[in-house]
Amino acid sequence: MASRISTTDTATARAPRAPAPPPARALGPDELRRYNRHIILPEIGLAGQERLARARVLVVGAGGLGSPVALYLAAAGVGRLGLVDFDVVDVSNLQRQLLHGTSDVGRRKTDSARDRLRDVNPHVVVDTHDTMLSSADALDIIREYDVVVDGTDNFQTRYLVNDACVLLNKPNVYGSVFRFEGQASVFGVDGGPCYRCLFREPPPPGVVPSCAEGGVFGVLPGLIGVIQATETIKLITGAGETLAGSLLLVDALRMRFRTITLRRDPECPMCGTREITGLIDYDAFCGVKRPGDDEIASQGTREIEPRELAARMARGEPLDLIDVRQPYEHAIASIAGAHLMPLPELSGAASTLPRDRDLVIHCHHGSRSAAAAEYLRSLGFTRVWNLAGGIDRWSEDVDPSIPRY
């Protein structure tokens, strides 16, 4: 059967070549005292604790989900923890990312996390990968670990992690959060489904807001992350039953838990038909617009870079800057001279907008404003621009005094 998804040449699948496991070693007296409450559990015992000490776990993302995962795995005595993250600590992270503190704002998350985990348990080796996981390096990084925990917050990396784990035959402990709801499962184990069995295709760009745009209940990543850590420990020790073949749904607002059964899809191009034989371009697969693209895919809405807009504003060119965020976002950060017109109110207010001058639409990161620009184009507005990267890019590229959130 012909492949429905093309693969890149830079990251083709190689036969799984897992490194040899670390040699067994006896736990020292301090470790025996530290892990005593584990060791006296018949389901774990000394043998299970020694398996934890030999285990190598990669946590992708040192943010909301990665924080509780890494903290509890370190406390449990996982011998080697790998952390993948490319971001720096921002004050807006501190509401939920408990690996980091106020004094860490501005530091690389991997550095902050490493220091915290060493304090939690000096017996744990912490590897840091200060990078955005990509098709070019995912196989080489993941190959060195026994279990992968997906703590990411975007679809392209979730598909990347899933595909790399299937190609390398590694368990993938999945979690996701949005607003008050979360999900958790274990993918990629023998006979079980993978992430693509559940979500064959990503949603269209902009349909699912990011946590930065839609919000997240601060304790929810802690709840889901602890579940991911629990599943990881069970995978390593063999204790109990994991969520492989099940999807746990959590509604924190009503404190309800529901589990639905998942089965491997025999038509899944990743773990079923095996049509996908290597890592692909995940930005393109998920429809993510990359820097340098001049237009939103197939629709033709023009984008304007923050520095270009700043130059036009400085020259006094006639244009209207329209902010389609919510009022509370506008109160946190705003561009001088922008008119607040929240997206839900746009249809009623569109008739008040001028058609004889350029309209530059912006939001937080550019997704909502892209939808707003397309809506205005459908009404016959021809001089519409979308601010690339939204107010976040404006703060980064033009005016650092504007808070980022």
Summary of the structure (lengths in Angstrom):
residues: 405
radius of gyration: 23.4
end to end distance: 47.0
largest distance: 78.1
contacts: 1344
relative contact order: 0.11
helix: 35%
strand: 18%
